[in-house]
């Protein structure tokens, strides 16, 4: 196992957090759209 710098470790944590939060946000948005479909007249609405 090679040594990694503190900066690289922080970068990996930030990247992982960004990926996870992005995935959760996408799931929430898709769920929002799916639940909102019956209330929509036409097209997609952004929350």
N, C-alpha and C positions, 0 to 999 in steps of 0.2 A: 504494500500500500504506500503510494508516494505521498510525501508531505504536501499539503495545500496551504496556501497563505490565508490569513484571516480575512483578507479582502475577498478572496475567491469563495470562502465559506459563506460570508455575508451575501455575496452575489447569488449563490445557489439558493440560500434561504429566501431571498427576495423573489427570485425567479419562480421558485416553487409556490410561494404565497400568491404571486400574480397569476400563475396558471390555475391554482385551485379557486381563487376568488373569481377569476374570469369564467371558469366552468360553472360555478354556482350561479353567477349572474346570468349566464346563458340559459341555464335550467329554469331559473325564476322567470326570465323574460318569455321563454317558450311556454311555460305554464300559464303565465299571464295572458299571452296571446290565445292559447287554447281555451281558457276560461272565458275570454272576452269575445270569442268568435260568435257566440249566440247573441251577443249584444251589439255586434257591429252591423252596420248597414252595408258598407262596401269597403274593400281594401283593408290594409293593416294599419293599426294605430300604435304609435309609440307611447309608452307610459310617460 
